[in-house]
Each structure stands twice: as C-alpha cells, then as structure tokens.
C-alpha cells in the first residue's frame, strides 16, 4: 500500500458509504469521517457512564435538615459504642451540636461541627464539652439520612455509624 501512496496517491471507494476519496500519505483518515456517528455515540456513552459512576445516588437535595436528637451506635474494631447525637443548629449548609457517649466511664460529651447538603452530612467532633478524653477528637463522620435513619462511616471511614431519630 505504501508503494501506491508514493507521489500523487490513488483513489478509493469507501465500502460503507460509497464515497470516493483520494488516498495519500497524508490522508489516511477517511474511516474517521465514515465512522463519525459511531465515534460521537461512543463518546457520549462513555461520558454518560462517567457521570453515572460519579453521581451520588444516595443524595436527596430536597431533604430539609432540622435540629433534632438521634440515638445510635458506632461500631469500631468489632466494638459497639452507643451515643446520643444532637443537632442543635442546621442552617445554610452548616451544622453544630454535640455527641454524648453514653456508656463510657466517665461519660463525656464532644462538640460537633460540620456541613450538609440535603440529607448528606459530614461532621467531626472538635472539642470536649464535658470531661476529657484521650481519643475522639477530629473523627470525621460521613452519613446519609433516609426517613428516620442515619447511616454511614465514622472515625475517618474506619467505623460504621448508625442512628435513629428520636421523637
């Protein structure tokens, strides 16, 4: 084929569309023209697949977060630790409150701050309000609320977080 393409080139007919075109050393891309539709469709499908993978299917942007009390437990290294989680304020995508660890001795309370979008909350404990401890500060919780249930991860993804809303 390269011998035919020396000098001025030659003409060929596309078996798919019947179009005649000149084949030269510089023009070997007719197949792109002929397959443009397939390439566009393939590109759109790949783009849609990427969006689907990146979309947060748990997110409900219409959820209205309100102050409230949640009771649950965190499971870390097989140990379940009960807590009470209180959202005192939820406004403009920011939340504040506290967590009481109810079965610790002595019982302690940690201040909570974070952000939310709809039913998706990301928050951390940042200060001891009652008593002092050696662990627990800056443990990030990443949770979703569905109906009256809050589930997700805690301790920066190393623990499970589960709570139910108290009335």
N, C-alpha and C positions, 0 to 999 in steps of 0.2 A: 504494500500500500504506500509506504514512504516513497518508493520509486515513482509512483504515479503522481505524487504530490509535488515533485520537483518542478520548478518553473511556474507555469501559469495555473496548474491544477487541473481538475476534471469536474464533470457534473455528475450528480447522483440524484436518484428519486427516493424520497422517504417512503418506506413500505407502509407506514401508518397513515399518513395524511396525503400522500401523493404529490407533495410539493417538491419541485426541482430546485436544487441549490448547488452552488459551486463549492467543491471541497478543495481547500488549500491547506497548506501547513498551518496557517493562522486561523482557519475557520473549521474547527472540528466540533463545534458545539451545537449543531442543529438539533441533536437529541434533546437539548435543554429546551429549545423552542417548542418542540413537539410534545414534550412531557411537562410543560409549564403548569398545566392544570393539576397534574398529579403531584408535582412539587409543591404547589400552593396548598393543596388539600393536605398533604403530608405535614407541611409546616404548621398549618392551623391545628391539625390533630395533636401534634407534639406540644404546641403552645397550650391547648386545652388540657392535655394530660398534666402538664406542669402546673397549671392553675389548680387543677383538682387535687394534686398532691400537696400543694402549699395552702389550700383553703382550710380554715379551722371549722370543721363540721360541727363541733360542739358549741360554737359561739352563737348566742342569741342576743343580737344587738338591741332588741326591743325590751329585754329584761330590765326592770326598774329596781335597782338595789336600794334597800331601805335599812335603817338601823334595826337590829334585832339580835336575838340570842340563839346560839347554835350549841348543841351538845354532841360530843363525839369522841373519837379516839384516834391516836396516831400510832401506827404500827412501824416499829423500827427494830431491825435485827430480831424479829420474832416476838418482841415485847410490845404489848398494847398499853398505851398511856392515855387515860381518859382526860378530857379537858372540857371547859366551857369557853366558847369563843363569842365575844360580844363586839358587834359593830356599833359603835356609838355615833359615828358620823359617816355619811356617804354622800359626797357632793362633787360635781364637776370632775368625775373620774378618779377622785382620791378618797381613801377611807382611813379611818382611825378607830381604835378600840383597844381591847386587851384580851388576853387568854389567861384563864385560871387553870392551873394543873392541879386537879382535884385529889389525886391520890399520892401526891408527893409529901414527904415529911421533912421539913415543914412545907406547907402549901405555899406556892409562890404565884405571883401574877406578873405577866410580861406585857409591856405596851406594844401595840401593833400599829403599823402604818403601811399603806400600800396604794396600789392603783387598781382600777377596774374598767372594763369595757363590757357593757351589758352584764351577762352572767359569768364572765371570766374575771377572777380576782387573782392578783399577785401581791402578796404582802409578806412582811417579815416582822419578827419580834426584835425590838431595838433597845429596850431598857427594862430593868426590873422596877416594878411599881411597889411590890410587897416582897419582903425578904430579899435574899441574894442567892445566887447560884454560881456554879462553875461552868455551866453549859446552857445553851439555848438561845443565846443572842445571835441575831443575823441569820437565823434559819429561814430560808425562803419557802413560802407555801404557794403553790400554783394550782388553783382549784376552779372548778366549774359548779354552778348551781343549776339543778334541774328539779322543778317542782319544789319540794321542801328538803332536798338532799344536796349536800355539798361534798364533792369527791375530787381527789387529785393527789398531788405529791407534796411531800414536806421534806424538811431538812435538805434543801437544795437537790431534790429528786431522789434521795436515798430512802425515803419512808413514804408510807401511804397515809393519806388524810381522809377521814370520813366523818361527817357530822349531819345531824338532822336539826331542822329549825324547831325551836320550842315556841309554843304559843303563849 
